[in-house]
Amino acid sequence: MASALMRVCTGNGAVCRSVLNTLQKRSFAEAAVKPSQMCFTFASPSEVFYEGSENVKQVDVPTGTGTIGILANHVPTLGVLKPGVLTVLEAEGTVNKYFVSSGSFSVNEDASVQITAEEAVPVDYLDRDLARSNLAKAQAELASATTDEAKMEAQISISCNEAMINA
Amino acid sequence: MLKVTTRVILYSPQCCQVRHSSGKLKELAIRLKAVRNIQKITKTMKMISAAKFAQASKAIVPARAYGVGALSMYDKTEIAPNEKKQQLFIAVSSDRGLCGALHSNIGRALKSEFEQVPEGIETKVITVGEKAKAFLSSTAVGRSIIMECKELGRVPPTFNDAAAIADQMLGCGYDYQEGRVFYNWFKSAMSQIIKQQPVYSTEVVSQSASMSVYDSLDDDVIKSYQEFQLANTLYYTMKENYTSEQGARMVSMDGATKNAGDMIDRMALLYNRTRQAVITTELTEIISGMTAL
């Protein structure tokens, strides 16, 4: 059982599914079966939202190259997040929406999905008014910025605040 | 006449002894007070680090889920540089000492790895925290230190700290193929395990064969992903190390407080005995003086 637990912890989707379904009867044949669920991990440095959860049907992720929807058995990919709303559709139909500022995601061959966000909060926690005032501040900063670096920082702040207002 | 000489002989060593005893007594009292003060300090430090440790061990739970999640990509793929010419060692420690051999162990582990590096591979070292730097700069590794980070360990490390270090690392101009981060993995307050976390350069990752299974990758995506992963790695290792440090400091300060307590007990006994001896001597003197009159 100890080894079974360890395998679950490694987030190996194929193995952890077979371990959970048939706790004692683990075999290669079963482990080789393509998993129909994903092993979903979603965390920020200060909070864990999902850890190795198999109760997730679909995740919509705002990435640097456009929003992608991840279902179980998604083709392996990885990349970075951009500010936006990450939607998690659970198996029972519950929809959880989170705002993510930035971070990285990886979808691996074994159907495990890891999303690590620098900052992530449920969308309800956002203060739109504050985001609006921050947006105005960032726009003023962009107008007065002289160096490329300051301009870039202001632009990042603008895109982040805009995403928060639209969330 | 005989009586007098006897008295003089008896008296003179007594006189010396009295002076000696009271000097010793004062010395003892000073030492006792010093040890008591030290005990107060270590006790306070223990309480502070116990509070910090309680916080840190709560914070390590999400941080570990985050870090392990972020770094699991490396477990699932096989990334190895084709040829390794330059490598980078990163020692994660802090500015604060008094936590047992935690920081020197990191330094030692790095040093022994450094000595085993085969010839032809250039190895550079980055130290995070003053303690690792202090240890390593006194060894042969010292000449290879290219960057040092200070002001760590007073407050829990944040992602911004890690991002700042990662930023500096990427901008320092040293092209490495493979790197290793040495840190103390937090097992419990009593035991910390030195672990190594590999990091790779963008080129190595994009050229590795096992990356071909990943879809829709271009160099830009891998580059940003790798930069983020470097910050993640640093954040996770710093967090583990911080928690280990607080745990180790709590334990070592607890030990120090206990040791000081033992010392105080022994010294208090000796002090009281000496004090009594001095009183007895003085009494004897007075009484014998009285009888002589």
HADDOCK unambig.tbl for C-alpha pairs under 7 A between the chains (distance, minus, plus):
assign (segid A and resid 41 and name CA) (segid B and resid 69 and name CA) 6.67 0.50 0.50
assign (segid A and resid 43 and name CA) (segid B and resid 65 and name CA) 6.93 0.50 0.50
assign (segid A and resid 43 and name CA) (segid B and resid 66 and name CA) 5.26 0.50 0.50
assign (segid A and resid 44 and name CA) (segid B and resid 66 and name CA) 6.13 0.50 0.50
assign (segid A and resid 45 and name CA) (segid B and resid 62 and name CA) 6.33 0.50 0.50
assign (segid A and resid 45 and name CA) (segid B and resid 63 and name CA) 5.06 0.50 0.50
assign (segid A and resid 45 and name CA) (segid B and resid 66 and name CA) 5.93 0.50 0.50
assign (segid A and resid 46 and name CA) (segid B and resid 59 and name CA) 6.86 0.50 0.50
assign (segid A and resid 46 and name CA) (segid B and resid 62 and name CA) 5.74 0.50 0.50
assign (segid A and resid 46 and name CA) (segid B and resid 63 and name CA) 6.29 0.50 0.50
assign (segid A and resid 47 and name CA) (segid B and resid 62 and name CA) 5.17 0.50 0.50
assign (segid A and resid 48 and name CA) (segid B and resid 62 and name CA) 5.24 0.50 0.50
assign (segid A and resid 48 and name CA) (segid B and resid 65 and name CA) 6.82 0.50 0.50
assign (segid A and resid 75 and name CA) (segid B and resid 215 and name CA) 6.49 0.50 0.50
assign (segid A and resid 76 and name CA) (segid B and resid 213 and name CA) 6.33 0.50 0.50
assign (segid A and resid 76 and name CA) (segid B and resid 214 and name CA) 4.55 0.50 0.50
assign (segid A and resid 76 and name CA) (segid B and resid 215 and name CA) 5.79 0.50 0.50
assign (segid A and resid 77 and name CA) (segid B and resid 214 and name CA) 4.43 0.50 0.50
assign (segid A and resid 77 and name CA) (segid B and resid 215 and name CA) 4.83 0.50 0.50
assign (segid A and resid 77 and name CA) (segid B and resid 216 and name CA) 6.76 0.50 0.50
assign (segid A and resid 78 and name CA) (segid B and resid 214 and name CA) 7.00 0.50 0.50
assign (segid A and resid 79 and name CA) (segid B and resid 221 and name CA) 5.57 0.50 0.50
assign (segid A and resid 79 and name CA) (segid B and resid 222 and name CA) 6.76 0.50 0.50
assign (segid A and resid 79 and name CA) (segid B and resid 225 and name CA) 5.43 0.50 0.50
assign (segid A and resid 80 and name CA) (segid B and resid 224 and name CA) 6.64 0.50 0.50
assign (segid A and resid 80 and name CA) (segid B and resid 225 and name CA) 5.60 0.50 0.50
assign (segid A and resid 103 and name CA) (segid B and resid 228 and name CA) 6.89 0.50 0.50
assign (segid A and resid 104 and name CA) (segid B and resid 225 and name CA) 6.27 0.50 0.50
assign (segid A and resid 104 and name CA) (segid B and resid 228 and name CA) 6.79 0.50 0.50
assign (segid A and resid 114 and name CA) (segid B and resid 69 and name CA) 5.75 0.50 0.50
assign (segid A and resid 114 and name CA) (segid B and resid 70 and name CA) 6.64 0.50 0.50
assign (segid A and resid 116 and name CA) (segid B and resid 66 and name CA) 6.26 0.50 0.50
assign (segid A and resid 116 and name CA) (segid B and resid 70 and name CA) 6.11 0.50 0.50
